[in-house]
Amino acid sequence: MNITLRQLKVFERVARCLSFTRAAEELYLTQPAVSMQIKQFEDAVGLPLFERLGKKIYLTRAGEELYRLSRTISLQLEEAEQLIEELKGTEGGHLAVSVASTVHYFAIRLLADFCRRYPKVKVRFKVTNRKGLLQQLDDNEADIVLMGQPPEDQDLVAEAFMVNPLVMVAAANHPLAGKKSIPLSELSQETFLMREKGSGTRDAVERFLAEKGVQISASMEMNTNSAIKQGVEEGLGLGIVSIHTVERELEDGRIVVLDVESFPIMRQWYIVHRAGKRLSAVAREFEAFVRTEAERFVKSDIIKAALVGKQSSPALPTQLTSQPDVID
């Protein structure tokens, strides 16, 4: 068969997504370009690989067999790429990093420092939700993933590298701002801006409140932390977010952390990669860099101050200096 690696890559993505549109988005191609590659691939094979039933597409028997083989070929090519990256060391090569949306505020600053130290390294950086991160790990698309606690039933290597306290925030002029030791029961009538169902933060908050026997009204769902922060600042309601995502807003006095009983909810961020994956020298260096820099970020004065409800603080609260309970 006179086929190209590009055609094989496009076919594999369409076969996995069972959608030309989604495959085009993930490959950063137009849908006509994907359709053309598939047509040329089918012409080279001499058999139809997809069939359309209604609005959905399915693999034919030939398509199923080629998809299985294409996965094997892709894994071998990725192993070859990893070997080349290993030989390049930290003087070049590529690094694919994917992060959860709550981590990207920290990750952007981290990557900026890393790229200044290793200017020849080419970085591919993606921000997505928990489901997307697990899919990328499963497809071996990311070298390193930064996320909340990963599932235990997948073949992954995960190491906690940074505490991630979830705090309750409000507009600076909110009636609860400045109040001490607010009971959870007092919040039942408040409006909350929450992440969408399925997000790690939303799951952790709902699990925590269920354990406390408290119900709150998630009257507004938002799929980004930026939207939640802006909504809180405008007085639309209260929010529960990672403290690392609101550092600048706290510095500017645009929002405040409420002193609520049992808060913050202590979580962890993890650095994750597939078990058995041969990490390049660049990826290993990035892992080490993450561990080193995480300690500096968590000692931020504004974060320490917010967690103890003051404008200045001489030390971290006990939750940060002891091993926290992981809720994710």
N, C-alpha and C positions, 0 to 999 in steps of 0.2 A: 504494500500500500504506500502510495506517495503522499504521506501526510506530514504536517509540520508540528513542532512542539507547541506553537501558538494555537493551532487548531485543536490539539489535544487538551490544552489548558482551558480553552473556551468550552469545549464539549464537556469536560469534567465539571465545570462550574454550572452549566445549564442542567446537567444531569443531577447534580446535587440539589440545586434550587428548584428544579422542575418549573422554571420560569425564565423566559428570555429577558424580561424586564429586570428582574432582581439580579440575574447574572450580569447584565450590562452595567447595573449600578455598582456591583461589587468589583467589576473589572475596569471601571472607569471608561467604558466604551459606550457607543450609541447602540440602541437596539438593532438598527439595520446592519451595523457592523458585526454584531453577534450572529444575527440570522445568516449573513453571508458566510461567516466562518463555518457555521454548522452545515450549510448547504454544500460547501466545498469539501468538508469532512465526509459527509454522507456520499458525495459523488466519488471520493477516493475509496471509500469502503465498498460501495456498490450495493448498500442496503439501507433502508430507512432506519434511523436510530430513535426517532420520536414519533409518536402518534398523538393526534389531538382529538379529544372527546369533549365536546361542548367547549367550555372556556379553559379547560385544563389540558396539560400535556403529560404524557406518560412515556416511559422508556419501552421500546420494543425488546424482544428477546435479544437481538443483536446489540441493542443499546445497553442492556443490563450487563452483558458479558464484557463489552468494551469499557463500560464504566468501572467494573471491577479491575480490569487490567490497567486502566488509566490511573487509578489510585496507586497501584503498585509502582508504575513508572514514575509518577509524581514524587512519591516518597524517596525513590532512588535518586532522582534529580535533586531533591532537597538535601539529601545526605551528601551529594557531591558538592552542592553549594556551601554547605556547612564546613566541609573539609577545606574548600578554597578560602572561606572566611577565616578559618583557623590558621591557615598559612599566612594570611595577611596580617594577623595580629591586630594591635590597636592603632596601627598606622593607616588603616583604611578599612574597607569592608562596610557591611550594612548591619543595621540593628532595627528590628521590628518590635515596637513597644505598643501595647494596647492597654488602656486603663479604663476603669469605671468612671462614670461621670463625676462622682464625688471626689475622686482622686486627682482629676486633671488639673485643678488649681495648683496643687503641690507638684504634680508631675511636670508641668510646663516650666516651672522655675528650676526643677531638678535637671531637666533636659537642657535647658539653657546653659547651666553651669557645666554639664557634661560635654556639650558640644564645644564650649570654649576651651575645655581641656583637651579634647580630641577633635580638632576641626576637620580632619579628613574623613571622619566617619559619617556615612549617610544614614539618616534616621527616618524610618517610616512610623508615624505616630497616629494612632486611632483612638477615639473616645467612643465608647458604646455602653450599653447596659449589661447587666449580669448575664443575660441569656446570650447576647452577642459575644461576650468574652469567652464563655464556655464553648461556643461554637468555633471560635477562632482557635482555641486550644485544641479542640477535637480535630480540626482541619490542619493543624500545624502551621497556621498562618502567622502566629506571633512568636517571637523568641521569648519575650518576657511579658507577663501580664501583672498589673498592679490592681488589686481588687479587695473586696471584703472576703470573709472566710469562704473558701471554695468548698464544694461538696466533697464528702469523704469517699463516695462510691466511684470516683473517677481516678484514672491512673495519672495523678499529678504530684509534683513536688512543690510544697508550699511552705513558706517561712514567714511568720509574723515579723514585721519590721517597724511598725509605728502604731501607737495608740491613736484611735479615731473617736474622740468623744462626740456624741450627739447631744446638742444643746437646744433648748427652747428659746426662740428669739421673738422679739416684738419691736414695733416702731418705738422710737425714743419717747414719744408722747403717749404711749399706751397707759391706761390706768394701772396696769400691773407692774409697770417699769419702776424699779426701785423698791418694790415691796419685798420683804424678807420671808423666806421659808413658806412659799405658797403651797398649800395642800393640793394634791392632784385632784381631789374631789371638787375644788373650786373652778376647775377648767372645763367642766362638762358642758357649760353653756357658751364657751368661746368658739369662735370660728377658726378652723385650722386649714392652712394650705399644705397639702401633702403631695409627695411623689406618687406616681402612678402605681397601681397594683403590680406586683412582680418585681419592683425595684428592691435592692437589698436594704436600703434605708427604711422603706415603707414596711417591709416584712419585720425588721428588727423592732420598729416602733410598735407595731400592732401586737407582736409577741410580748414585748415588755409591758404594755398597758394591760393586756389580758392577764398576765401574771399578777398585776396589781389590782385587778378587778375594776378597772376604770375604763369608761367609754368616752371617746371624744368624737366630735363631728368633723369628718373630713369633707367639708362642704365644697372645697375646690381642689381639684387634682391638677398638678402641673408636672410636665415631664422633664424639667430641668431645674437645677438648683438656682440658676440665675433668675428664672421667673419667680420662684418662691421668694428669693431675697428681695426682688423689686416689689412684689406684692405685699410683703411684710412691711417694707419701708413706706409704702403708700397707705398703710393702715387697713389692708383687706383682711387681715387676720394674723394669727400666730403661726410660726413655722418650727419644725424640728429638723435641724440640718447638722452636718458635720461642722465642727467649729473651725476646721481648716478652710472651709469655703466662705467664711464671713469675716476673715481677719481684717480686710481693708474697710469693710463697712463698720466694724467695731472701732477701728482707729479713727474713722471720720465722725463717729457718733451718730450715724444714720440709723442704726438699730442697736438694741441692747440684748444681752443674755439675761433671761429671767431666772430668779433664784427659786427654783421649783424643787420640792422634795423628791428624792430618788434620782435627780438629774445631776450630772450628765449620765446618759446611757453609754457605758464604756464598750467600745468595739476595737477591733484591730484591722489594720490593713496588711495584706499579704503580698509577697512577691512570689509569682507562680510560673512554672513552666511544665511542659509535659515530662513525665517520667521516661527516662531512657533517651531523651533528646541530647544530642551532642552540642553543647553550647559553644559558640565561637569565643575567641579571646575577648572580643568586644562585648559580647553578652555577659561573660563572666566578670569583666571589669565593671560593667554597668550594675550588676547585682551588688558588687562590693561597694560601689559608689552610693547606691541607694541606702545600704545599711549605715554607711558613715554619715551621710547627710541627713538622714531621718532624725537623728538625735538633735542636730542643730535646729531643725524646723520646729520640733516639739517644744523647745525651750523658749519660743517666742514670748516676749513679755506681754503682748496683748492677749495671747491665748491663756497664759498663766493668770493674768488679771481677771479675764472673763470667767474663768472656772471657779474663782473664789469670790466673784461678785464685787471686785474693787477695781480701781483705776490703776493700782500698782500692787505688786506682790513680790515678796522676797523669795518665795520658793514655790515649787509645784505643789498642788494639792496631793493628798495621799493617794488618790485614785491613779495618778500618773506615775508615782514613784513605786507603787506596788504592782504585782502582776494582775491585770484587769480581767474580769470575766468577759468572755467573748460571746456576744449576742449578734448573730447574723442570720 
